[in-house]
Amino acid sequence: MVVSPAQIALAVTIVAVSAIVWYLEGRKQWRSRLEARFVYGVPWGTLLTVSIVVGFYLLAQSGLRHWSEPVTFPFITWSYFYPMGQLTAGIAHGSPGHLASNMAATLAFAPLVEYAWGHYPPGQSSSRPEADAPLEARADGMDSDRGLLARPWVRALVVVPVAFLGVAVVTAVFAAGPGLGFSGAVYAIAGFALVVFPLWAVVAVVATGTISTLGQALSQPVLTATIEPGPPGPPAWAGVGFQAHLLGFLIGVVLAVALLRHRNQRRSLERVFFATVLFGIAQSLWLLVWSADGTFVRYQAVGVSMVLTLAVLVAVAAGGSDRSLFGDLVADGHGPSRRLLGLGWLAFIGLGAGFGLAAAAVTGLPLGPVALGLLMVSFLLAIPALPSVVRGPTGPLERRQAAVALLLVMTVLVAFPSVPLNMLAVDDTGLEDEVDATLEVDGYTVAYGENVTSGQGPILEPEAIDEQAEDGLDLTQTGVIVVDETRQLWTVGVPPEGLAYEGTETVELGGVGSHEQVAVERTGWDVVGNTTAYAVDLEHDDETIRSYASDPVVATARLDGHEVAVEPTDDAFALSVISDGSSVGETEIPSVNESATVGDLQFSTEETDDVVKVVGTSADGDTEVTVATREEYGGEWS
């Protein structure tokens, strides 16, 4: 990697400007504040977390050798029956841009969380007189009396990164469908920061964009782009993991509120409310998306309403009063007791579960899986009410307690739908029967096929796929299919639209520290008056197979009463001549400026203005028709 003068100049400018501002404006004050909470004034936990995530990308995902083409398939949350994916999806990333955006947000928000937690426990600071002794002495002396968590280096290098990475694992485990990336943890970190430092969290939103821009300018000082079309695909917002983002945010908020309650602290209700609204709108926490049959729906009004409601709950949980929730609504200033409300909530849950079972029985759904799912969600929703019910009669429910309970319920409701979606198992039996050929690479099976029946289904109901197919549901997939039973992986690695647009694609395979590439190439001929006859070849380590060949396609134009069809063969394309339903003969499509004959007909391949076409000529030479043109790539796809 060659460092340009522009990169050096920008790096020097950043350092110089930072030093000047630090020197001229309150350097002692900032240093004192940072060292009061951080060991030597440095957020070590944040830096260690970023190092771990970046190191995973460079080493485990082979990003060091293939920076723009990391290995991703082994690290995705394909199923609960593939534990490695559940543990690694939260720290793996799909591209340099994906990694950079998440790390920029981490660097902006995580120091606020680390500062709130502190390397020194409450009541202890490096700026206190008794803390003037060397750090080692404090750790061996005073800190040892308060336990392991009172040791600054343990708090900085163990607790903080373990908490950040632990939240990443939780958001990955409860992600609805296959997920990848640290963004769930980023939203948790941001949610925590919004509660403890609402104003600084808003500043961090702006800082995230600033850090991203500085990183882009350092890595690519001059960016050159051209106007060019792109392949067809869904809108960018359709691929955002909004469920994992919302779940992460709720987890961060709940943890922050728990810390404030443990320390008997509150925050300004107004500041937390407006900070949550600004963050939620700016960072698309309102993004609620649904897709079906190629149509993508974004529920913007509902999403924004949800963010506003959530902001109220977060604000009350962080800074609400201890007054009775119903204090202003009843004459005596007291509302129902917490135990009574808890019992009411449990009764409501039980009633809902009963209606769910009744609906399953009426509609003919399998009662076993439905009952198990209802039992799990009922138990999780009941957790906030259990302490009040078990402890016996208690006082009125406080506003702050009510807000926390609602946040817990919302967290459960956001997390639970992921459970049935991740209870999947893979069986690739029959894949070879639905495609022309498969390629085996490092435990993966790769093939191209059209309308291939999915080999992934719910583990609780092995016959679910067949039953749903009988009900008319489309459970087939088209494109470059990647299958690995060990990893519970069945997915489309390259969609057909992208391959038809680009012509060539690459599938990145491998494992921890290993990297394998499968080159995919589509070739075809647009048959006049009909569809395209095409084939897809897969190549790996000098081995090439034709994984897919379409059916023959007949041109609408006739030549001396003969029909002409273009047919993919094992390694080329052939022209078949048909007369009165009987085959006259066939020949391989000739190279450019060459010709071939079938019976009395002659076929030649010509190139005009970069367009390659096959022209057929009658026996007397009086009739000439274009049979097909070579499929071109990189232009408009249809």
C-alpha positions as CSV (number, residue, x, y, z in Angstrom):
1,M,0.0,0.0,0.0
2,V,1.5,3.3,-1.1
3,V,0.7,6.4,1.0
4,S,0.2,9.5,-1.1
5,P,1.3,13.0,-0.1
6,A,-2.4,14.0,0.2
7,Q,-2.9,11.4,2.8
8,I,0.2,12.4,4.8
9,A,-0.9,16.1,4.6
10,L,-4.4,15.3,5.8
11,A,-3.1,13.2,8.7
12,V,-0.7,16.0,9.7
13,T,-3.5,18.5,9.5
14,I,-5.8,16.5,11.8
15,V,-3.1,16.0,14.4
16,A,-1.9,19.7,14.3
17,V,-5.4,21.2,14.5
18,S,-6.3,18.8,17.4
19,A,-3.1,19.8,19.2
20,I,-3.8,23.5,18.7
21,V,-7.3,23.3,20.0
22,W,-6.2,21.1,22.9
23,Y,-3.5,23.6,23.8
24,L,-5.5,26.8,23.4
25,E,-8.8,25.8,24.9
26,G,-9.0,24.1,28.3
27,R,-6.5,21.3,27.9
28,K,-6.0,21.0,31.7
29,Q,-9.7,20.9,32.3
30,W,-10.4,18.2,29.7
31,R,-7.4,16.2,30.8
32,S,-8.6,16.4,34.4
33,R,-12.1,15.2,33.4
34,L,-10.9,12.4,31.3
35,E,-8.4,11.1,33.9
36,A,-11.0,11.3,36.6
37,R,-12.9,8.5,34.8
38,F,-10.4,6.9,32.4
39,V,-7.0,5.3,33.2
40,Y,-4.5,7.8,31.8
41,G,-7.5,9.6,30.2
42,V,-7.9,7.0,27.5
43,P,-11.1,4.9,26.7
44,W,-9.2,1.6,26.6
45,G,-12.3,-0.5,26.4
46,T,-13.6,1.2,23.3
47,L,-10.3,1.0,21.6
48,L,-9.9,-2.7,22.5
49,T,-13.4,-3.4,21.2
50,V,-12.8,-1.7,17.9
51,S,-9.4,-3.6,17.6
52,I,-11.2,-6.9,18.2
53,V,-13.8,-6.2,15.5
54,V,-11.4,-4.9,13.0
55,G,-9.0,-7.7,13.8
56,F,-11.7,-10.3,13.2
57,Y,-12.4,-8.7,9.8
58,L,-8.7,-8.8,8.8
59,L,-7.8,-12.2,10.1
60,A,-10.9,-14.5,10.5
61,Q,-12.7,-13.0,7.4
62,S,-9.4,-12.8,5.4
63,G,-9.9,-9.1,5.0
64,L,-6.1,-8.6,5.2
65,R,-5.6,-10.5,1.9
66,H,-9.0,-9.7,0.4
67,W,-9.9,-6.3,1.8
68,S,-13.0,-5.7,-0.4
69,E,-14.1,-9.4,-0.6
70,P,-14.2,-10.8,2.9
71,V,-15.6,-14.2,3.8
72,T,-19.0,-13.9,5.2
73,F,-21.0,-17.1,4.9
74,P,-19.5,-19.0,7.9
75,F,-20.2,-16.1,10.2
76,I,-23.9,-15.4,9.6
77,T,-26.8,-16.3,11.9
78,W,-28.3,-18.9,9.6
79,S,-29.9,-21.0,12.4
80,Y,-29.9,-21.7,16.1
81,F,-28.4,-25.1,15.1
82,Y,-25.3,-23.4,13.9
83,P,-23.8,-21.9,17.1
84,M,-20.7,-20.4,15.4
85,G,-22.8,-18.1,13.3
86,Q,-24.7,-17.0,16.4
87,L,-21.5,-16.1,18.2
88,T,-19.7,-14.4,15.3
89,A,-22.4,-12.6,13.3
90,G,-22.3,-9.6,15.7
91,I,-18.6,-8.8,15.0
92,A,-18.3,-9.9,11.3
93,H,-18.9,-7.5,8.5
94,G,-19.8,-7.8,4.8
95,S,-17.6,-5.1,3.3
96,P,-15.1,-2.3,4.2
97,G,-17.9,0.3,4.1
98,H,-20.0,-1.8,6.4
99,L,-17.1,-2.1,8.9
100,A,-16.1,1.5,8.6
101,S,-19.6,2.9,9.3
102,N,-20.1,0.7,12.4
103,M,-16.6,1.5,13.8
104,A,-17.1,5.2,13.3
105,A,-20.4,5.1,15.3
106,T,-18.6,3.0,17.9
107,L,-15.8,5.5,18.3
108,A,-18.4,8.3,18.6
109,F,-20.8,6.7,21.1
110,A,-18.8,4.1,23.1
111,P,-16.5,6.5,24.9
112,L,-19.6,8.1,26.4
113,V,-20.8,4.7,27.7
114,E,-17.3,3.9,29.0
115,Y,-17.1,7.3,30.7
116,A,-20.5,6.7,32.4
117,W,-19.3,3.3,33.7
118,G,-15.9,4.6,34.5
119,H,-12.6,2.9,35.1
120,Y,-12.9,4.0,38.7
121,P,-16.0,3.0,40.7
122,P,-18.3,5.7,42.0
123,G,-16.6,7.6,44.9
124,Q,-13.2,6.7,43.6
125,S,-11.3,8.8,41.1
126,S,-7.7,9.2,40.0
127,S,-8.0,12.9,40.9
128,R,-8.8,12.2,44.5
129,P,-5.9,12.9,47.0
130,E,-5.8,9.2,48.0
131,A,-5.5,8.3,44.4
132,D,-2.2,10.2,43.9
133,A,-0.3,7.0,44.5
134,P,0.9,4.9,41.6
135,L,-1.9,3.0,39.8
136,E,-0.4,-0.3,40.7
137,A,-0.5,0.6,44.4
138,R,-4.2,1.6,44.2
139,A,-5.0,-1.6,42.5
140,D,-3.2,-3.7,45.1
141,G,-4.4,-1.7,48.1
142,M,-7.6,0.2,48.3
143,D,-9.2,-1.3,45.2
144,S,-8.6,-4.9,46.3
145,D,-10.9,-4.3,49.3
146,R,-13.8,-3.4,46.9
147,G,-13.5,-6.5,44.8
148,L,-12.3,-7.3,41.3
149,L,-14.6,-4.9,39.6
150,A,-13.1,-2.0,41.4
151,R,-9.7,-2.6,39.7
152,P,-9.4,0.1,37.0
153,W,-7.7,-2.1,34.4
154,V,-10.3,-4.9,34.9
155,R,-13.1,-2.4,34.4
156,A,-11.4,-0.9,31.3
157,L,-10.0,-4.0,29.5
158,V,-12.5,-6.7,30.6
159,V,-15.9,-5.4,31.7
160,V,-16.3,-2.8,28.9
161,P,-15.3,-4.9,25.9
162,V,-17.1,-7.9,27.2
163,A,-20.2,-5.9,27.7
164,F,-20.0,-4.4,24.2
165,L,-19.3,-7.8,22.5
166,G,-21.9,-9.5,24.7
167,V,-24.6,-7.2,23.5
168,A,-23.4,-7.9,19.9
169,V,-23.9,-11.6,20.5
170,V,-27.4,-11.1,22.0
171,T,-28.6,-8.9,19.2
172,A,-27.3,-11.5,16.7
173,V,-29.0,-14.4,18.5
174,F,-32.3,-12.6,18.5
175,A,-32.0,-11.1,15.0
176,A,-35.0,-12.0,12.8
177,G,-33.4,-14.0,10.0
178,P,-29.8,-14.1,8.8
179,G,-27.8,-11.2,10.2
180,L,-24.3,-9.8,10.1
181,G,-22.6,-6.8,11.6
182,F,-21.9,-4.8,14.8
183,S,-24.8,-2.4,14.2
184,G,-27.0,-4.1,16.8
185,A,-24.4,-3.4,19.5
186,V,-23.9,0.1,18.1
187,Y,-27.5,0.9,18.6
188,A,-27.3,-0.5,22.1
189,I,-24.3,1.6,22.9
190,A,-26.1,4.7,21.5
191,G,-29.3,3.9,23.5
192,F,-27.2,3.7,26.7
193,A,-25.4,7.0,25.8
194,L,-28.8,8.7,25.1
195,V,-30.0,8.0,28.6
196,V,-26.8,8.9,30.6
197,F,-25.5,11.8,28.4
198,P,-28.4,12.9,26.2
199,L,-26.8,16.1,24.9
200,W,-23.4,14.5,24.2
201,A,-25.2,11.6,22.5
202,V,-26.7,14.1,20.0
203,V,-23.3,15.5,19.4
204,A,-22.1,11.9,18.8
205,V,-24.6,11.6,16.0
206,V,-22.9,14.4,14.2
207,A,-19.5,13.0,15.2
208,T,-20.3,9.7,13.5
209,G,-20.6,11.3,10.1
210,T,-17.5,13.4,10.8
211,I,-15.4,10.3,11.7
212,S,-16.7,8.5,8.6
213,T,-15.8,11.4,6.3
214,L,-12.3,11.7,7.8
215,G,-11.7,8.0,7.4
216,Q,-12.8,8.1,3.7
217,A,-10.6,11.1,3.0
218,L,-7.6,9.4,4.6
219,S,-8.2,6.1,2.7
220,Q,-9.1,7.7,-0.6
221,P,-7.9,11.3,-0.9
222,V,-9.3,11.7,-4.4
223,L,-12.5,10.0,-5.5
224,T,-13.2,9.6,-9.2
225,A,-16.7,8.5,-10.4
226,T,-18.6,8.3,-13.6
227,I,-22.2,8.2,-14.5
228,E,-23.2,4.6,-15.0
229,P,-26.3,2.5,-14.5
230,G,-26.5,-0.2,-11.9
231,P,-27.9,-3.7,-11.7
232,P,-31.5,-4.1,-10.7
233,G,-32.1,-4.6,-7.0
234,P,-34.3,-3.7,-4.0
235,P,-34.1,-0.2,-2.4
236,A,-31.1,0.3,-0.1
237,W,-33.4,0.7,2.9
238,A,-34.9,-2.7,2.3
239,G,-31.7,-4.5,3.5
240,V,-31.4,-2.6,6.8
241,G,-31.8,-4.9,9.9
242,F,-34.3,-2.6,11.6
243,Q,-35.4,-5.3,14.0
244,A,-31.8,-5.8,15.3
245,H,-31.3,-2.1,15.5
246,L,-34.4,-1.5,17.6
247,L,-33.6,-4.5,19.8
248,G,-30.1,-3.2,20.4
249,F,-31.4,0.2,21.2
250,L,-33.9,-1.1,23.7
251,I,-31.3,-3.3,25.4
252,G,-28.9,-0.3,25.7
253,V,-31.7,1.9,27.2
254,V,-32.7,-0.8,29.8
255,L,-29.1,-1.3,30.9
256,A,-28.6,2.5,31.2
257,V,-31.7,2.9,33.3
258,A,-30.6,0.0,35.5
259,L,-27.3,1.7,36.1
260,L,-29.0,5.0,37.0
261,R,-31.3,3.2,39.4
262,H,-28.4,1.4,41.0
263,R,-26.6,4.7,41.5
264,N,-29.8,6.4,42.5
265,Q,-29.5,9.0,39.7
266,R,-31.9,10.6,37.3
267,R,-31.6,12.5,34.0
268,S,-33.5,15.5,32.6
269,L,-36.7,14.1,31.2
270,E,-36.9,16.8,28.5
271,R,-33.3,16.3,27.4
272,V,-33.6,12.5,27.1
273,F,-36.9,12.9,25.2
274,F,-35.6,15.3,22.6
275,A,-32.3,13.4,22.3
276,T,-34.2,10.1,21.7
277,V,-36.4,11.8,19.1
278,L,-33.5,13.3,17.2
279,F,-31.4,10.1,17.3
280,G,-34.4,7.9,16.3
281,I,-35.3,10.0,13.3
282,A,-31.7,10.7,12.2
283,Q,-30.6,7.1,12.6
284,S,-33.7,5.6,11.0
285,L,-34.9,3.9,14.1
286,W,-38.4,4.4,12.6
287,L,-37.6,2.1,9.7
288,L,-40.3,-0.6,9.5
289,V,-40.1,-2.6,6.3
290,W,-42.0,-5.5,4.9
291,S,-41.5,-7.2,1.5
292,A,-43.4,-9.8,-0.5
293,D,-43.3,-10.8,-4.2
294,G,-40.8,-8.2,-5.1
295,T,-42.7,-5.3,-3.5
296,F,-41.1,-3.5,-0.6
297,V,-43.3,-1.5,1.8
298,R,-41.9,1.1,4.3
299,Y,-44.3,2.1,7.1
300,Q,-43.1,5.6,7.7
301,A,-46.0,7.1,9.6
302,V,-46.2,4.1,12.0
303,G,-42.4,4.1,12.4
304,V,-42.2,7.7,13.3
305,S,-45.1,7.3,15.7
306,M,-43.3,4.4,17.3
307,V,-40.2,6.5,17.8
308,L,-42.1,9.4,19.5
309,T,-43.9,6.9,21.8
310,L,-40.6,5.2,22.6
311,A,-39.0,8.6,23.4
312,V,-41.6,9.2,26.0
313,L,-41.0,5.8,27.7
314,V,-37.2,6.3,27.6
315,A,-37.5,9.8,29.0
316,V,-39.8,8.8,31.9
317,A,-37.7,5.7,32.7
318,A,-34.6,7.9,32.9
319,G,-36.0,11.0,34.6
320,G,-39.6,10.3,35.6
321,S,-40.9,10.9,39.1
322,D,-41.7,8.3,41.8
323,R,-45.3,9.5,41.9
324,S,-48.1,7.0,41.5
325,L,-49.0,6.3,37.9
326,F,-52.6,7.0,38.7
327,G,-52.0,9.7,41.3
328,D,-53.7,12.4,39.3
329,L,-56.6,10.2,38.2
330,V,-58.1,9.1,41.5
331,A,-59.4,11.1,44.4
332,D,-57.1,9.9,47.1
333,G,-54.0,10.2,45.0
334,H,-53.3,6.5,44.9
335,G,-53.9,4.1,42.2
336,P,-54.1,0.3,42.1
337,S,-51.2,-1.5,43.8
338,R,-48.3,-2.9,41.9
339,R,-49.5,-6.4,42.9
340,L,-53.0,-5.8,41.5
341,L,-51.6,-4.5,38.3
342,G,-49.2,-7.4,38.0
343,L,-52.0,-9.9,38.5
344,G,-54.0,-8.0,35.9
345,W,-51.1,-8.2,33.4
346,L,-50.7,-12.0,34.0
347,A,-54.4,-12.5,33.5
348,F,-54.2,-10.5,30.2
349,I,-51.3,-12.7,29.0
350,G,-53.2,-15.9,29.9
351,L,-56.3,-14.7,28.0
352,G,-54.2,-13.8,25.0
353,A,-52.5,-17.3,25.1
354,G,-55.9,-18.9,25.3
355,F,-57.2,-17.0,22.3
356,G,-54.0,-18.0,20.4
357,L,-54.5,-21.7,21.0
358,A,-58.2,-21.4,20.0
359,A,-57.2,-19.7,16.8
360,A,-54.6,-22.4,16.0
361,A,-57.2,-25.1,16.6
362,V,-59.8,-23.4,14.3
363,T,-57.3,-22.8,11.5
364,G,-55.8,-26.3,11.7
365,L,-52.3,-25.2,12.7
366,P,-50.1,-27.7,14.6
367,L,-51.0,-27.3,18.3
368,G,-47.6,-28.5,19.6
369,P,-45.4,-25.8,18.1
370,V,-48.0,-23.1,18.6
371,A,-48.4,-24.1,22.3
372,L,-44.6,-24.1,22.8
373,G,-44.3,-20.7,21.2
374,L,-47.1,-19.2,23.2
375,L,-45.7,-20.6,26.4
376,M,-42.3,-19.0,25.7
377,V,-43.6,-15.6,24.8
378,S,-46.1,-15.7,27.7
379,F,-43.3,-16.4,30.2
380,L,-41.1,-13.7,28.8
381,L,-43.9,-11.1,28.9
382,A,-44.7,-12.1,32.4
383,I,-41.2,-11.4,33.8
384,P,-41.8,-7.7,34.5
385,A,-44.9,-8.5,36.6
386,L,-43.5,-11.4,38.6
387,P,-41.6,-9.4,41.3
388,S,-44.7,-7.4,42.3
389,V,-46.9,-10.5,42.4
390,V,-44.4,-12.7,44.4
391,R,-43.5,-10.1,47.0
392,G,-47.1,-9.6,48.1
393,P,-49.0,-6.3,48.6
394,T,-46.9,-3.3,47.6
395,G,-47.5,0.4,47.1
396,P,-48.9,2.1,44.0
397,L,-47.0,1.6,40.7
398,E,-44.7,4.5,40.1
399,R,-44.5,6.3,36.8
400,R,-40.8,5.5,36.4
401,Q,-41.4,1.8,37.2
402,A,-44.3,1.7,34.7
403,A,-42.1,3.1,32.0
404,V,-39.3,0.5,32.7
405,A,-41.8,-2.3,32.7
406,L,-43.2,-1.2,29.3
407,L,-39.6,-1.0,27.9
408,L,-39.0,-4.5,29.1
409,V,-42.2,-5.8,27.5
410,M,-41.3,-4.0,24.2
411,T,-37.8,-5.5,24.3
412,V,-39.3,-9.0,24.6
413,L,-41.9,-8.4,21.9
414,V,-39.1,-7.2,19.5
415,A,-36.8,-10.1,20.3
416,F,-39.3,-13.0,20.4
417,P,-40.3,-13.1,16.7
418,S,-36.8,-14.1,15.8
419,V,-37.0,-17.4,17.7
420,P,-39.2,-19.3,15.2
421,L,-37.4,-17.7,12.3
422,N,-34.1,-19.1,13.5
423,M,-35.3,-22.6,14.3
424,L,-34.3,-23.8,10.9
425,A,-32.6,-26.9,9.5
426,V,-31.1,-27.6,6.1
427,D,-31.4,-30.6,3.9
428,D,-29.8,-30.4,0.4
429,T,-31.3,-33.7,-0.7
430,G,-32.6,-33.2,-4.2
431,L,-30.4,-30.2,-5.2
432,E,-28.5,-32.3,-7.7
433,D,-31.7,-33.4,-9.2
434,E,-32.8,-29.8,-9.9
435,V,-29.6,-28.4,-11.4
436,D,-27.3,-29.6,-14.2
437,A,-24.2,-29.8,-12.1
438,T,-22.8,-28.8,-8.6
439,L,-19.4,-27.6,-7.5
440,E,-18.0,-28.8,-4.1
441,V,-15.7,-26.3,-2.5
442,D,-14.4,-26.6,1.1
443,G,-17.6,-28.2,2.4
444,Y,-19.9,-25.9,0.4
445,T,-22.1,-27.0,-2.5
446,V,-22.5,-24.3,-5.2
447,A,-24.8,-24.5,-8.2
448,Y,-26.9,-22.3,-10.4
449,G,-30.6,-23.2,-10.8
450,E,-34.0,-21.8,-11.7
451,N,-37.0,-22.4,-9.4
452,V,-35.0,-24.8,-7.1
453,T,-37.0,-26.0,-4.1
454,S,-35.6,-24.6,-0.9
455,G,-33.8,-27.1,1.3
456,Q,-34.3,-25.1,4.5
457,G,-37.3,-25.5,6.7
458,P,-38.5,-25.3,10.4
459,I,-37.0,-28.0,12.5
460,L,-40.2,-28.5,14.5
461,E,-42.2,-29.4,11.3
462,P,-40.0,-31.2,8.8
463,E,-43.0,-31.5,6.4
464,A,-43.8,-27.8,6.5
465,I,-42.1,-27.0,3.2
466,D,-44.2,-29.6,1.3
467,E,-47.4,-28.6,3.1
468,Q,-46.8,-24.9,2.2
469,A,-45.9,-25.7,-1.4
470,E,-49.2,-27.6,-1.6
471,D,-51.0,-24.5,-0.3
472,G,-49.6,-22.6,-3.3
473,L,-46.8,-20.7,-1.7
474,D,-43.7,-20.2,-3.8
475,L,-40.8,-21.8,-1.9
476,T,-38.4,-21.9,-4.8
477,Q,-35.1,-20.0,-5.4
478,T,-33.3,-18.9,-8.5
479,G,-29.7,-17.9,-8.8
480,V,-26.3,-19.1,-7.6
481,I,-27.3,-21.3,-4.7
482,V,-24.8,-21.9,-1.8
483,V,-25.5,-24.9,0.5
484,D,-23.7,-26.2,3.5
485,E,-25.6,-28.6,5.8
486,T,-23.0,-28.3,8.6
487,R,-23.6,-24.6,8.8
488,Q,-27.3,-24.9,8.2
489,L,-26.8,-22.7,5.2
490,W,-29.0,-22.5,2.1
491,T,-29.0,-19.2,0.4
492,V,-28.8,-17.4,-3.0
493,G,-25.2,-16.2,-3.2
494,V,-25.8,-14.3,-6.4
495,P,-29.3,-13.2,-7.5
496,P,-30.2,-13.8,-11.2
497,E,-30.8,-10.2,-11.8
498,G,-27.3,-9.2,-10.8
499,L,-25.7,-11.9,-12.8
500,A,-27.8,-11.1,-15.9
501,Y,-26.7,-7.5,-15.6
502,E,-23.0,-8.0,-14.9
503,G,-22.3,-11.3,-16.7
504,T,-19.7,-12.3,-14.2
505,E,-19.7,-12.5,-10.4
506,T,-17.6,-14.0,-7.6
507,V,-18.8,-16.0,-4.6
508,E,-16.6,-15.7,-1.6
509,L,-16.3,-19.0,0.4
510,G,-14.1,-20.3,3.2
511,G,-13.9,-20.5,6.9
512,V,-11.9,-18.9,9.7
513,G,-8.8,-17.5,8.1
514,S,-9.4,-19.4,4.8
515,H,-10.6,-17.9,1.6
516,E,-11.9,-19.6,-1.6
517,Q,-13.4,-17.9,-4.6
518,V,-15.9,-19.3,-7.1
519,A,-16.1,-17.4,-10.4
520,V,-19.5,-17.3,-12.0
521,E,-20.0,-16.5,-15.6
522,R,-23.2,-16.2,-17.6
523,T,-23.2,-16.4,-21.4
524,G,-26.2,-16.3,-23.7
525,W,-27.8,-15.5,-26.9
526,D,-30.9,-13.3,-27.3
527,V,-33.0,-15.3,-29.7
528,V,-35.0,-13.1,-32.2
529,G,-38.7,-12.9,-31.2
530,N,-38.2,-15.0,-28.1
531,T,-36.3,-15.2,-24.8
532,T,-32.6,-15.8,-24.1
533,A,-30.8,-19.1,-24.3
534,Y,-28.1,-19.0,-21.7
535,A,-25.8,-21.0,-19.6
536,V,-24.0,-20.5,-16.3
537,D,-20.4,-21.8,-15.7
538,L,-18.7,-22.1,-12.3
539,E,-14.9,-22.1,-11.9
540,H,-12.7,-22.9,-9.0
541,D,-9.0,-23.8,-9.0
542,D,-8.9,-24.4,-12.8
543,E,-12.0,-26.6,-12.6
544,T,-14.9,-25.3,-14.7
545,I,-18.4,-26.9,-14.8
546,R,-21.5,-25.8,-16.7
547,S,-23.9,-25.7,-13.8
548,Y,-26.9,-24.6,-15.7
549,A,-28.1,-24.7,-19.4
550,S,-31.5,-23.3,-20.4
551,D,-33.9,-25.1,-22.7
552,P,-33.5,-24.6,-26.4
553,V,-35.1,-21.3,-27.6
554,V,-36.7,-21.2,-31.1
555,A,-36.5,-18.0,-33.2
556,T,-39.7,-16.7,-34.6
557,A,-38.2,-16.1,-38.0
558,R,-38.2,-19.0,-40.4
559,L,-35.6,-19.8,-43.0
560,D,-36.9,-21.6,-46.1
561,G,-39.7,-23.0,-43.9
562,H,-37.2,-24.3,-41.3
563,E,-37.2,-23.4,-37.6
564,V,-33.9,-22.5,-36.0
565,A,-33.3,-23.0,-32.3
566,V,-30.4,-21.9,-30.1
567,E,-29.4,-24.5,-27.5
568,P,-26.7,-24.5,-24.8
569,T,-24.5,-27.5,-24.9
570,D,-21.9,-28.8,-22.4
571,D,-19.4,-26.1,-23.2
572,A,-20.8,-24.0,-26.0
573,F,-24.0,-23.1,-27.9
574,A,-25.5,-24.9,-30.9
575,L,-27.9,-24.1,-33.7
576,S,-30.5,-26.7,-34.3
577,V,-32.5,-26.8,-37.6
578,I,-36.0,-28.3,-37.5
579,S,-38.4,-29.0,-40.4
580,D,-41.9,-30.3,-39.8
581,G,-41.1,-31.2,-36.3
582,S,-38.1,-33.3,-37.3
583,S,-34.4,-32.4,-36.7
584,V,-32.5,-31.6,-39.8
585,G,-29.2,-31.3,-38.0
586,E,-27.2,-29.0,-35.7
587,T,-23.9,-27.2,-35.6
588,E,-22.0,-25.2,-33.0
589,I,-22.4,-21.5,-33.4
590,P,-19.4,-20.4,-35.4
591,S,-16.8,-17.9,-34.2
592,V,-16.9,-14.3,-35.4
593,N,-16.3,-14.0,-39.2
594,E,-16.7,-17.8,-39.7
595,S,-19.6,-19.8,-41.0
596,A,-21.1,-23.3,-40.8
597,T,-23.8,-25.2,-42.7
598,V,-26.8,-27.4,-41.7
599,G,-28.3,-29.1,-44.6
600,D,-28.8,-26.4,-47.3
601,L,-28.7,-23.6,-44.8
602,Q,-25.7,-21.5,-44.0
603,F,-25.0,-19.7,-40.7
604,S,-22.4,-17.1,-40.1
605,T,-21.4,-15.0,-37.1
606,E,-20.9,-11.3,-37.7
607,E,-19.9,-8.3,-35.6
608,T,-21.2,-4.8,-36.3
609,D,-20.8,-1.9,-34.0
610,D,-19.8,-4.2,-31.1
611,V,-23.0,-6.2,-31.7
612,V,-22.4,-9.9,-32.4
613,K,-25.2,-11.7,-34.3
614,V,-25.8,-15.0,-36.0
615,V,-27.2,-14.7,-39.5
616,G,-28.9,-17.5,-41.4
617,T,-28.9,-17.7,-45.2
618,S,-31.2,-19.8,-47.4
619,A,-29.8,-22.3,-50.0
620,D,-30.4,-19.9,-52.9
621,G,-28.9,-17.0,-51.0
622,D,-31.9,-14.8,-51.5
623,T,-33.2,-14.9,-47.9
624,E,-31.2,-13.8,-44.9
625,V,-32.5,-13.5,-41.4
626,T,-30.9,-12.8,-38.0
627,V,-31.3,-15.7,-35.7
628,A,-29.8,-14.4,-32.4
629,T,-27.6,-11.7,-31.0
630,R,-25.0,-12.3,-28.3
631,E,-26.2,-11.2,-24.9
632,E,-24.4,-8.1,-23.6
633,Y,-23.7,-7.2,-20.0
634,G,-23.4,-4.0,-18.0
635,G,-26.3,-2.3,-19.7
636,E,-30.0,-2.2,-19.0
637,W,-31.4,-5.4,-17.7
638,S,-34.9,-6.6,-18.6
